């Protein structure tokens, strides 16, 4: 028999799962807006209006996380499985301490941006996985586009031409380079900053994993289509063989010169039928 504490724990986990299901679509939409704000900030800089929108979304994310944390029966398991989400919530709060010298250092700012990129990608993966859990190929394609756009924005921020020799001159340039890296083709430029190299490594690892999956999906699609065509051709050949057999049987039944064939061989001297 289930004990009362176990019953309460299972009830709270069930409530947490229902809450996650109910918040899937709103959180997905907010994650898309959050992603767009981060992309614009990394590629083109920030503005007061966009920063205000970002703060509002951050507050909503914080309230949602606090509610899920309050419902979770095991706080330790919940925190361990959501550590990247915690990082995504904590890092924007560090803007309050921008006046401190340590947060004005270029290296510290780039490190914070790198963690924000990784945590935002993780949040996007979680939201997409919840919304598209039955459409794996579509999920992989959309997630690859997000990694492409976010990775290009990060590389543009870490490796600008004004600060790095041979760096990126525009977001389109960084987008092309990231696409070449994702498809494992590569290019002649390699990052010079530590954060750029780490981001390039993460993009390469993702590209190696996902490119194989997409290639296998396309291969299975074409192989399956060829198999269906072979089955269709086999069915047509069988129909033709059956039709030929029926025609031959009919010809034997009719006999020569269009006369019906006798039921059996005639006896010598017997009158013809």
C-alpha positions as CSV (number, residue, x, y, z in Angstrom):
1,X,0.0,0.0,0.0
2,X,1.3,3.4,-0.9
3,X,2.4,5.5,2.1
4,X,1.0,9.1,2.6
5,X,4.3,10.8,1.9
6,X,4.7,8.8,-1.3
7,X,1.2,9.6,-2.3
8,X,1.8,13.3,-1.7
9,X,5.0,13.2,-3.7
10,X,3.4,11.5,-6.7
11,X,0.5,14.0,-6.5
12,X,2.9,16.9,-6.6
13,X,4.9,15.4,-9.5
14,X,1.6,14.9,-11.4
15,X,0.6,18.5,-10.7
16,X,4.0,19.7,-11.9
17,X,3.7,17.8,-15.1
18,X,0.2,19.2,-15.7
19,X,1.6,22.7,-15.1
20,X,4.4,22.1,-17.6
21,X,1.8,20.9,-20.2
22,X,-0.3,23.9,-19.7
23,X,2.6,26.3,-19.9
24,X,4.2,24.7,-23.0
25,X,2.8,27.1,-25.6
26,X,3.1,30.4,-23.6
27,X,6.7,29.6,-22.6
28,X,7.5,28.6,-26.2
29,X,6.3,32.0,-27.4
30,X,8.2,33.8,-24.7
31,X,11.3,31.8,-25.4
32,X,11.1,32.8,-29.1
33,X,10.9,36.5,-28.1
34,X,13.7,36.1,-25.6
35,X,15.8,34.4,-28.3
36,X,15.1,37.3,-30.7
37,X,16.1,39.9,-28.1
38,X,19.4,38.1,-27.4
39,X,20.1,37.7,-31.1
40,X,19.6,41.4,-31.7
41,X,21.6,42.4,-28.7
42,X,24.6,40.2,-29.7
43,X,24.5,41.2,-33.4
44,X,23.6,44.9,-33.2
45,X,23.7,46.1,-29.6
46,X,20.9,46.8,-27.1
47,X,18.4,49.6,-26.7
48,X,16.3,50.8,-23.7
49,X,13.0,49.6,-25.1
50,X,14.3,46.1,-25.9
51,X,16.0,45.9,-22.5
52,X,12.6,46.7,-20.9
53,X,11.0,43.9,-22.8
54,X,13.8,41.6,-21.8
55,X,13.3,42.5,-18.1
56,X,9.5,41.8,-18.3
57,X,10.1,38.4,-19.9
58,X,12.9,37.6,-17.4
59,X,10.4,38.3,-14.5
60,X,7.8,36.0,-16.1
61,X,10.5,33.3,-16.5
62,X,11.5,33.7,-12.9
63,X,8.0,33.5,-11.6
64,X,7.4,30.3,-13.7
65,X,10.6,28.8,-12.3
66,X,9.7,29.7,-8.7
67,X,6.2,28.1,-9.1
68,X,7.7,24.9,-10.5
69,X,10.3,24.8,-7.8
70,X,7.6,25.2,-5.1
71,X,5.7,22.3,-6.6
72,X,8.6,20.0,-7.0
73,X,8.7,17.3,-4.3
74,X,12.5,16.9,-4.5
75,X,14.2,20.3,-4.6
76,X,17.6,18.8,-5.1
77,X,16.6,16.7,-8.2
78,X,14.7,19.7,-9.6
79,X,17.7,22.0,-9.2
80,X,20.2,19.5,-10.6
81,X,18.1,18.9,-13.7
82,X,17.5,22.7,-14.3
83,X,20.9,24.2,-13.6
84,X,21.2,25.7,-17.1
85,X,17.8,27.3,-16.6
86,X,19.0,28.8,-13.3
87,X,22.1,30.2,-15.2
88,X,19.8,31.8,-17.8
89,X,17.8,33.5,-15.0
90,X,20.8,34.6,-12.9
91,X,23.0,36.0,-15.6
92,X,20.5,38.8,-16.7
93,X,20.3,39.9,-13.1
94,X,24.1,40.7,-13.2
95,X,23.2,43.8,-15.2
96,X,22.5,45.4,-11.9
97,X,26.2,45.1,-11.0
98,X,27.5,46.6,-14.3
99,X,29.0,49.5,-12.3
100,X,31.4,47.1,-10.6
101,X,34.9,46.9,-12.1
102,X,34.9,43.1,-12.5
103,X,31.7,43.3,-14.6
104,X,33.2,46.0,-16.8
105,X,36.1,43.8,-17.9
106,X,35.9,42.7,-21.5
107,X,36.8,39.1,-20.6
108,X,34.1,38.9,-17.9
109,X,31.5,40.3,-20.2
110,X,32.3,37.9,-23.0
111,X,32.2,35.0,-20.5
112,X,28.7,36.1,-19.3
113,X,27.5,36.3,-22.9
114,X,28.8,32.9,-23.7
115,X,26.9,31.3,-20.8
116,X,23.8,33.3,-21.8
117,X,24.1,31.9,-25.4
118,X,24.4,28.3,-24.1
119,X,21.6,28.7,-21.6
120,X,19.3,30.4,-24.1
121,X,19.9,27.6,-26.5
122,X,19.1,25.1,-23.8
123,X,15.8,26.8,-22.9
124,X,14.9,26.9,-26.6
125,X,15.6,23.2,-26.9
126,X,13.4,22.4,-23.9
127,X,10.5,24.5,-25.1
128,X,10.7,23.1,-28.6
129,X,11.0,19.5,-27.3
130,X,7.9,20.0,-25.2
131,X,6.0,21.4,-28.2
132,X,7.2,19.1,-30.9
133,X,7.9,15.8,-29.0
134,X,6.2,13.7,-31.7
135,X,7.9,15.4,-34.7
136,X,11.5,14.7,-34.2
137,X,12.8,15.6,-37.6
138,X,10.9,19.0,-37.5
139,X,12.4,19.6,-34.0
140,X,15.9,18.9,-35.2
141,X,15.5,21.2,-38.2
142,X,14.1,24.1,-36.2
143,X,16.7,23.7,-33.5
144,X,19.5,23.7,-36.1
145,X,18.2,27.0,-37.4
146,X,18.2,28.4,-33.9
147,X,21.7,27.2,-33.3
148,X,22.7,28.7,-36.6
149,X,21.2,32.1,-35.9
150,X,22.4,32.2,-32.2
151,X,25.9,30.9,-33.0
152,X,26.3,33.5,-35.8
153,X,25.3,36.3,-33.4
154,X,27.7,35.1,-30.8
155,X,30.6,34.8,-33.2
156,X,29.8,38.3,-34.5
157,X,29.9,39.6,-30.9
158,X,33.1,37.7,-29.9
159,X,35.0,38.1,-33.2
160,X,34.2,41.5,-34.7
161,X,36.5,42.8,-37.4
162,X,37.2,46.0,-35.4
163,X,38.7,44.0,-32.5
164,X,40.0,40.8,-34.1
165,X,42.2,40.6,-37.2
166,X,40.3,38.9,-39.9
167,X,37.1,38.9,-37.9
168,X,33.5,39.3,-39.1
169,X,32.4,42.5,-40.7
170,X,28.6,41.8,-40.6
171,X,26.0,39.4,-39.3
172,X,25.6,37.9,-42.7
173,X,29.3,37.1,-42.8
174,X,29.1,35.4,-39.4
175,X,25.9,33.6,-40.5
176,X,27.7,32.1,-43.6
177,X,30.7,31.1,-41.5
178,X,28.5,29.4,-38.9
179,X,26.6,27.5,-41.6
180,X,29.9,26.2,-43.1
181,X,30.9,25.1,-39.6
182,X,27.6,23.3,-39.0
183,X,27.8,21.4,-42.3
184,X,31.4,20.4,-41.4
185,X,32.7,22.1,-44.4
186,X,34.6,24.8,-42.5
187,X,36.4,27.9,-43.8
188,X,39.8,29.6,-43.7
189,X,39.0,31.7,-40.6
190,X,39.4,30.3,-37.1
191,X,38.4,32.2,-33.9
192,X,41.0,34.1,-32.0
193,X,39.3,34.7,-28.7
194,X,38.8,32.1,-26.0
195,X,35.0,32.5,-26.0
196,X,34.9,32.4,-29.8
197,X,36.8,29.1,-29.8
198,X,34.6,27.6,-27.2
199,X,31.5,28.6,-29.1
200,X,32.9,27.3,-32.3
201,X,33.7,24.0,-30.6
202,X,30.1,23.7,-29.3
203,X,28.7,24.5,-32.8
204,X,31.0,21.9,-34.4
205,X,30.0,19.2,-31.9
206,X,26.3,20.0,-32.5
207,X,26.9,20.0,-36.3
208,X,28.6,16.6,-36.2
209,X,25.8,15.0,-34.2
210,X,22.9,16.6,-36.1
211,X,24.3,16.4,-39.6
212,X,24.5,12.6,-39.3
213,X,20.9,12.4,-38.1
214,X,19.6,14.6,-40.9
215,X,21.6,12.6,-43.5
216,X,20.3,9.3,-42.1
217,X,16.7,10.7,-42.2
218,X,17.1,11.8,-45.9
219,X,18.6,8.4,-46.7
220,X,15.8,6.5,-45.1
221,X,13.3,8.6,-46.9
222,X,14.7,7.9,-50.3
223,X,15.3,4.3,-49.6
224,X,11.7,3.9,-48.4
225,X,10.5,5.6,-51.5
226,X,12.6,3.3,-53.8
227,X,11.2,0.3,-51.9
228,X,7.6,1.5,-52.4
229,X,8.3,2.0,-56.1
230,X,9.8,-1.5,-56.3
231,X,6.7,-2.9,-54.7
232,X,4.5,-1.1,-57.1
233,X,6.5,-2.4,-60.1
234,X,6.4,-5.9,-58.6
235,X,2.6,-5.7,-58.3
236,X,2.3,-4.6,-61.9
237,X,4.4,-7.4,-63.2
238,X,2.4,-9.9,-61.2
239,X,-0.8,-8.5,-62.7
240,X,0.6,-8.8,-66.2
241,X,1.6,-12.5,-65.6
242,X,-1.8,-13.3,-64.2
243,X,-3.5,-11.7,-67.2
244,X,-1.2,-13.6,-69.6
245,X,-2.1,-16.9,-67.9
246,X,-5.8,-16.1,-68.2
247,X,-5.5,-15.3,-72.0
248,X,-3.6,-18.6,-72.5
249,X,-6.3,-20.6,-70.7
250,X,-9.0,-18.8,-72.7
251,X,-7.2,-19.7,-76.0
252,X,-6.9,-23.3,-75.0
253,X,-10.6,-23.4,-74.1
254,X,-11.7,-21.8,-77.4
255,X,-9.5,-24.1,-79.5
256,X,-8.2,-23.6,-83.1
257,X,-10.1,-21.4,-85.6
258,X,-12.4,-20.0,-82.9
259,X,-14.3,-23.3,-82.3
260,X,-14.8,-24.7,-78.9
261,X,-12.4,-27.4,-78.0
262,X,-13.9,-30.9,-77.3
263,X,-14.3,-32.0,-73.8
264,X,-12.0,-35.0,-74.4
265,X,-10.1,-36.8,-77.2
266,X,-12.4,-38.4,-79.9
267,X,-12.5,-42.1,-80.5
268,X,-11.3,-43.3,-84.0
269,X,-14.4,-43.6,-86.2
270,X,-16.7,-41.8,-83.8
271,X,-18.9,-39.1,-85.3
272,X,-17.9,-35.6,-84.8
273,X,-19.8,-33.4,-82.3
